[in-house]
């Protein structure tokens, strides 16, 4: 069973990912960024969570 700190951390990670994904998509649509994923999105996309 995850403790409160782990739960909170994962909730915040999910919220940050959603914000970053939305912002990234807006910049791509506006032509201000290419289609390479940011490091945070890349670790999520390739199945890792950034933890070693």
C-alpha positions in Angstrom: 0.0 0.0 0.0 1.6 3.3 -1.0 2.1 5.9 1.7 0.7 9.4 1.5 3.9 11.0 0.3 4.2 8.5 -2.6 0.5 9.0 -3.5 0.9 12.8 -3.5 4.1 12.6 -5.5 2.4 10.5 -8.2 -0.6 12.7 -8.3 1.6 15.8 -8.8 3.6 14.0 -11.4 0.4 13.2 -13.3 -0.8 16.8 -13.1 2.6 18.1 -14.3 2.6 15.7 -17.2 -0.9 16.8 -18.2 0.1 20.5 -18.1 3.3 19.9 -20.0 1.6 17.8 -22.7 -1.1 20.4 -23.2 1.5 23.2 -23.3 3.7 21.2 -25.7 0.8 20.5 -28.0 -0.2 24.2 -28.1 3.4 25.2 -29.1 3.6 22.5 -31.8 0.3 23.6 -33.3 1.5 27.2 -33.3 4.7 26.1 -35.1 7.0 27.2 -32.3 8.3 23.7 -31.5 9.3 20.7 -33.5 7.8 17.3 -32.8 10.6 16.0 -30.5 9.4 15.1 -27.0 10.6 17.0 -24.0 12.7 14.9 -21.6 9.8 14.5 -19.1 7.3 13.5 -21.8 9.9 11.2 -23.4 10.5 9.2 -20.2 6.7 8.8 -19.8 6.3 7.9 -23.5 9.0 5.3 -23.5 7.6 3.6 -20.4 10.1 4.8 -17.8 9.2 7.0 -15.0 12.5 8.9 -14.8 13.6 7.0 -11.8 16.9 5.0 -11.8 
